[in-house]
């Protein structure tokens, strides 16, 4: 008999029939009650051992973490805590199980400990919930863009350009690290490398996506990106996933409309379709915050934060207005900010962004028209000559979640900005060609997928929302 997913059994509760369930043992109580989970839901199904039909040698193998198959009758549960249960007629134990060595015992484990056994953490309730939600968000994003006429473009992972001008990139090479070929002046001779030039892992698919937007109209990328930033904060990864839509004939206002509708739609979908997992994670977060001092607890529960975004329109505020608000705020005047705001031109930190969202406006915020010198070269220069048509979307609890801009479509202006940013024109001639031939107003933004998953699940560390985190000193699997 083929197995039935536990989620289907619990939803349908079609008692009086034979079922087969397969999964992993969460607990085994009184040598009779098995809590079995197959990953299809946060909930376990209880399987009740029939001692007359179960060999003692089988019972000895049923331990926490064991992989088993249970064939039996689905009946109404006689005990509390579940509506239905399986009366086992036959139990098959798959593989080996060593109860003395299995590290995931039925008790609370710290997230730090679980990161050390990342290959087993998906078997916990917390990470099962996180990664089911991650899957759903990924599906919902593709569905959102598909329904609105966007085309998905696969942009390069290996690239010869640096979209952000950050320089913190991972080099890709086949050369002998101990003895690379060199030029007469002692520099590395990249003409001898596989691509005959210096190449890196991409930090963004945006520039390549622009090429397709200026042909197909509306496109988006959804792929891995890499930053060689030596940071061990709870907000940074060396490998992460980015969603980057690009739209022809769209100005900054259109871009803000898209970002707001996109985020609210995706979060509403998560609320509607991930209810059980979100309820579990919300309760988990509330229990964790009970251990914190009152002044460190979140003002809103996880579900309240999600509903807060889903229900509230985003406030649009210029960078200049935001600086005035922050300069005159109580935290700034009383020295509460770690990074005091003194002058126009400051690069805003997470503490400033969260103040604007959570304390001042009390709704999601889109900041726009940033100083040109703190933003990337491709952003459209405003008529004042000192600001660019950039935007950042700010959320409660997390700060910036989206960054985007109207792109600089004017050939001469873009060429000058590249010179100002010391970007070699010969290496980016292909990008300039899109402005030489049939350019138009166009805009786009980037959303770090893990940042979205982190917001929706309420997980405090970004390493806990990606299956295999890559961080300084850590590249397992």
C-alpha positions in Angstrom: 0.0 0.0 0.0 1.3 3.4 -0.9 1.8 5.8 2.0 -0.6 8.7 2.7 0.9 12.0 3.8 0.2 12.8 7.4 -1.1 16.2 6.5 -3.8 14.6 4.3 -4.8 12.2 7.0 -5.2 14.9 9.6 -7.1 17.2 7.3 -9.5 14.5 6.0 -9.9 12.5 9.2 -11.5 9.7 7.2 -11.7 7.1 10.0 -12.5 3.4 9.4 -9.9 2.8 6.7 -6.5 1.2 6.4 -3.6 3.6 6.1 0.1 3.5 5.7 2.2 6.3 7.1 6.0 6.7 6.9 8.2 9.1 8.8 10.5 9.7 11.7 9.8 9.0 15.4 9.5 12.2 17.4 8.7 10.4 20.7 7.8 6.9 21.9 5.9 7.0 25.2 5.2 4.0 27.5 6.5 1.7 24.7 3.1 2.1 23.1 2.4 5.6 21.7 4.5 6.7 18.8 4.5 10.4 17.7 5.3 10.1 14.0 6.2 13.0 11.6 6.8 12.8 7.9 7.6 16.5 7.2 4.3 17.3 5.4 3.0 19.2 8.4 4.1 20.6 11.8 1.7 18.1 13.4 2.5 14.5 14.3 0.2 11.6 14.0 -0.1 9.2 17.0 0.4 5.5 16.2 -0.7 3.1 18.9 1.3 -0.2 19.2 -0.7 -3.4 19.3 1.4 -5.6 21.5 -0.2 -8.8 20.2 0.8 -8.0 16.6 4.2 -6.4 17.2 7.4 -8.4 17.9 9.5 -7.3 20.8 12.6 -7.1 18.5 10.8 -4.4 16.6 9.9 -2.4 19.7 13.5 -2.3 20.7 14.3 -0.5 17.4 11.7 2.2 17.8 13.6 5.1 19.3 13.6 8.9 18.8 14.8 9.6 15.3 14.1 6.1 13.9 12.6 5.9 10.5 9.6 3.7 10.4 6.5 2.6 8.3 3.2 1.9 10.1 0.3 0.1 8.5 -2.9 0.1 10.4 -6.5 1.3 11.0 -7.3 5.0 11.2 -9.7 5.5 14.2 -11.0 8.3 16.4 -8.5 8.9 19.1 -9.4 7.7 22.6 -7.0 10.2 24.3 -6.6 14.0 24.4 -4.4 15.9 22.0 -5.4 14.4 18.7 -8.6 13.8 16.8 -7.5 10.6 15.0 -4.8 8.0 15.5 -3.5 4.9 13.8 -3.8 1.5 15.5 -0.7 -0.3 14.2 -1.1 -3.7 12.6 2.4 -3.8 11.2 5.5 -1.8 11.9 8.6 -1.8 9.7 11.8 -0.1 10.8 13.9 1.3 8.0 17.7 1.7 8.4 19.6 1.9 11.7 18.9 4.0 14.8 21.3 4.4 17.7 19.4 6.1 20.6 22.7 6.6 22.5 24.2 8.8 19.7 21.1 10.6 18.2 21.6 14.2 19.2 18.0 15.4 18.8 16.3 14.2 22.0 12.7 15.2 22.8 13.8 18.4 24.7 14.5 22.0 23.9 17.7 22.6 21.9 19.4 26.0 21.4 19.6 27.3 17.9 23.4 27.6 18.3 23.5 23.8 19.0 21.3 23.0 16.0 23.5 25.0 13.7 26.4 22.7 14.7 24.3 19.7 13.4 22.7 21.5 10.4 22.3 18.2 8.6 19.8 17.0 11.2 18.1 20.3 12.2 15.3 20.0 9.5 13.9 17.1 11.6 13.0 19.5 14.4 9.6 21.2 14.6 11.2 24.7 14.3 13.2 24.1 11.2 10.5 21.9 9.6 8.2 24.9 9.9 10.8 27.4 8.7 11.7 25.4 5.5 8.1 24.6 4.6 7.4 28.4 4.8 10.5 29.1 2.8 9.3 26.7 0.1 5.9 28.4 0.0 7.3 31.9 -0.2 9.5 30.8 -3.1 6.5 29.3 -4.9 4.3 32.4 -4.2 7.0 34.8 -5.6 7.1 32.9 -8.9 3.3 32.8 -9.0 3.0 36.5 -8.3 5.3 37.5 -11.2 3.9 35.0 -13.6 0.4 36.2 -13.1 1.5 39.8 -13.8 3.2 39.0 -17.1 6.8 39.0 -15.9 9.4 36.6 -17.5 11.9 34.8 -15.3 15.5 35.3 -16.5 18.4 33.2 -15.3 21.3 35.6 -15.0 24.9 34.5 -14.7 26.4 33.2 -11.4 29.9 33.7 -12.8 30.4 37.2 -13.9 33.0 39.7 -15.0 31.1 42.7 -13.6 30.5 44.1 -10.1 27.0 45.5 -10.0 27.4 47.2 -6.6 30.9 48.4 -7.0 31.6 46.9 -3.6 34.7 44.8 -4.5 33.8 42.2 -1.9 33.6 39.3 -4.4 34.6 35.7 -4.6 37.1 35.1 -7.3 36.6 32.1 -9.7 39.7 30.6 -11.2 41.3 27.3 -12.3 44.9 28.5 -11.9 47.3 26.9 -9.6 47.0 28.8 -6.3 50.6 28.0 -5.3 52.1 28.9 -8.6 49.9 31.1 -10.8 51.2 32.4 -14.1 52.5 36.0 -13.8 53.3 38.9 -16.0 56.7 40.5 -16.3 55.8 43.0 -13.6 54.9 40.2 -11.2 51.1 40.6 -11.5 48.8 37.7 -12.1 48.4 36.8 -15.8 44.7 36.2 -16.0 45.0 35.6 -19.8 46.2 32.1 -18.7 43.0 31.5 -16.7 40.0 29.6 -17.9 38.0 32.7 -19.0 41.2 34.6 -19.9 40.2 37.4 -17.6 39.4 38.0 -13.9 35.9 36.7 -13.0 33.9 36.4 -9.8 30.7 35.0 -8.3 27.9 37.5 -8.9 26.7 39.9 -6.2 23.5 40.7 -8.2 21.7 39.8 -11.4 20.4 43.3 -11.9 22.6 44.6 -14.7 21.9 41.5 -16.8 18.2 41.6 -16.0 18.1 45.2 -17.3 19.2 43.9 -20.7 16.1 41.7 -20.9 13.7 44.3 -19.4 14.7 46.5 -22.4 13.5 43.8 -24.7 10.8 41.7 -22.9 9.4 44.6 -20.9 8.9 43.0 -17.5 11.4 40.4 -16.1 12.7 39.1 -12.8 15.6 37.0 -11.5 15.5 34.6 -8.6 19.0 33.2 -8.0 22.0 32.8 -5.7 24.3 35.7 -5.1 27.5 36.0 -3.1 29.3 38.6 -1.0 32.8 38.1 0.4 32.1 40.4 3.3 33.9 39.3 6.5 30.8 39.7 8.7 29.5 37.5 11.4 26.3 39.4 12.2 22.8 37.9 12.4 22.0 39.7 9.1 24.7 38.6 6.8 25.5 35.5 4.7 28.2 34.9 2.1 25.7 33.0 -0.1 22.1 34.1 -0.3 19.2 34.3 -2.8 17.9 37.5 -4.5 14.7 38.4 -6.2 15.2 41.2 -8.7 12.4 42.5 -10.9 13.2 45.0 -13.7 10.5 46.9 -15.6 10.7 49.0 -18.8 8.8 52.3 -18.9 8.5 52.3 -15.1 9.6 55.3 -13.0 10.3 55.4 -9.3 6.7 55.8 -8.3 5.8 52.7 -10.4 8.7 50.9 -8.7 7.4 51.8 -5.2 3.9 50.6 -6.2 5.2 47.3 -7.4 7.4 46.7 -4.3 4.4 47.5 -1.9 2.0 45.3 -3.8 4.5 42.5 -4.1 5.4 42.4 -0.4 1.8 42.7 0.8 0.6 40.0 -1.6 3.3 37.5 -0.6 2.8 38.1 3.1 -1.0 37.7 2.8 -0.5 34.5 0.9 1.8 33.2 3.7 -0.8 34.1 6.4 -3.5 32.3 4.4 -1.5 29.2 3.5 1.0 28.6 6.3 -1.3 29.0 9.2 -0.1 26.0 11.3 3.6 26.6 10.9 3.2 30.3 11.6 1.1 29.6 14.7 3.9 27.3 16.0 6.6 29.9 15.2 4.6 32.7 16.8 4.2 30.8 20.0 7.8 29.8 20.0 8.9 33.4 19.6 6.5 34.6 22.4 8.0 31.9 24.8 11.5 33.0 23.9 10.8 36.7 24.5 9.4 35.9 28.0 13.0 35.3 29.0 14.0 38.8 27.9 13.8 42.0 30.0 10.6 43.9 29.2 12.4 46.7 27.3 13.9 44.1 24.9 10.7 42.4 24.0 9.1 43.1 20.6 6.1 45.4 20.7 4.2 43.0 18.4 3.9 39.3 18.1 5.0 37.5 14.9 1.4 37.3 13.6 0.8 40.9 14.6 3.8 42.0 12.6 2.7 40.1 9.5 -0.8 41.5 9.7 0.7 45.0 10.4 2.4 44.8 6.9 -0.6 43.2 5.2 -3.1 45.7 6.5 -1.2 49.0 6.4 -0.3 51.1 3.4 3.4 52.0 3.1 4.3 55.6 4.0 6.5 57.3 1.4 9.1 59.6 2.8 12.0 61.4 1.3 15.5 60.8 2.7 15.7 64.5 3.5 12.5 64.4 5.5 13.6 61.3 7.3 16.9 62.9 8.3 15.1 65.8 9.8 12.8 63.5 11.8 15.8 61.5 13.1 17.8 64.5 14.0 15.0 65.9 16.1 14.0 62.5 17.6 14.3 61.9 21.4 16.6 58.9 20.9 19.0 61.1 18.9 18.9 64.0 21.2 19.3 61.8 24.3 22.2 59.9 22.7 20.3 56.6 22.5 21.3 55.8 18.9 24.5 53.9 18.5 25.1 56.0 15.3 23.9 59.5 16.0 22.4 61.5 13.2 24.2 64.8 12.8 24.1 65.9 9.2 22.3 65.3 5.9 24.2 62.6 3.9 24.4 60.1 6.7 24.0 56.4 5.7 21.1 55.2 7.7 21.5 52.2 10.0 19.0 49.5 11.1 18.3 51.4 14.3 17.2 54.5 12.4 15.1 52.6 9.9 13.3 50.7 12.7 12.6 53.9 14.6 10.9 55.4 11.6 8.7 52.3 11.1 8.0 51.2 14.6 8.0 54.5 16.6 7.4 57.4 14.3 5.2 56.4 11.4 3.9 53.1 12.9 3.6 51.5 9.4 6.0 50.2 6.7 8.0 53.0 5.2 9.5 53.6 1.7 12.4 56.1 1.8 13.4 57.7 -1.5 15.8 60.2 -3.1 19.0 59.3 -1.3 22.3 61.2 -1.5 24.1 60.2 -4.7 27.4 59.5 -3.0 26.1 56.7 -0.8 24.2 54.8 -3.6 25.3 52.8 -6.7 26.4 54.3 -10.1 23.3 53.0 -12.0 20.7 55.0 -10.1 19.1 58.0 -11.9 20.5 61.4 -10.9 17.9 63.9 -9.8 17.8 67.5 -11.2 19.3 68.8 -7.9 22.6 67.0 -8.9 23.1 65.6 -5.4 20.3 62.9 -4.9 19.3 59.9 -6.9 16.0 58.1 -7.6 16.7 55.4 -5.0 14.3 53.8 -2.7 14.4 51.5 0.4 11.4 49.6 1.9 11.6 49.4 5.7 9.8 46.8 7.8 9.2 46.5 11.6 11.8 44.4 13.4 14.2 44.2 10.5 14.7 47.6 8.9 15.5 47.5 5.2 14.0 44.6 3.3 14.1 46.0 -0.3 16.5 48.3 -2.1 15.8 49.7 -5.6 15.8 52.6 -7.9 14.9 54.2 -11.2 17.9 53.3 -13.4 19.9 56.0 -15.1 18.7 55.8 -18.7 20.7 58.8 -20.1 23.8 57.7 -21.9 26.0 60.8 -21.1 25.0 60.9 -17.5 25.6 57.2 -16.9 28.9 57.4 -18.6 30.0 60.2 -16.4 28.8 58.4 -13.3 30.8 55.3 -14.2 33.9 57.5 -14.5 33.1 59.1 -11.1 32.9 55.6 -9.6 36.1 54.5 -11.3 34.2 51.8 -13.3 36.2 51.0 -16.5 34.1 51.9 -19.5 35.6 49.1 -21.7 34.5 46.4 -19.2 30.9 47.7 -19.2 30.5 48.7 -22.8 27.7 46.1 -23.1 25.8 48.0 -20.4 26.3 51.3 -22.0 25.0 49.9 -25.3 21.5 49.6 -23.7 21.6 53.4 -23.4 23.1 54.0 -26.8 20.3 52.0 -28.6 16.7 52.5 -27.7 16.9 53.4 -24.1 13.9 54.3 -22.0 12.9 55.0 -18.4 13.1 51.8 -16.4 13.2 50.7 -12.7 13.7 47.7 -10.5 14.6 46.5 -7.0 16.3 43.7 -5.1 14.9 41.7 -2.3 17.1 39.4 -0.3 15.0 36.2 0.0 16.5 35.2 3.3 15.6 38.6 4.7 12.0 38.0 3.7 12.0 34.5 5.2 13.5 35.9 8.4 10.7 38.5 8.6 7.9 36.0 8.0 9.2 33.3 10.3 10.4 35.6 13.1 13.8 33.9 13.3 16.4 36.2 14.8 19.4 34.9 12.9 19.6 34.8 9.1 21.6 31.6 9.3 18.5 29.8 10.5 16.4 30.5 7.4 18.7 29.0 4.8 19.3 25.3 4.6 23.1 25.4 4.4 24.5 28.8 5.7 27.8 30.0 4.3 29.6 32.5 6.6 33.2 33.3 7.4 34.9 30.1 8.5 31.9 28.0 7.7 31.3 26.0 4.5 30.1 22.5 5.4 28.3 20.1 3.1 
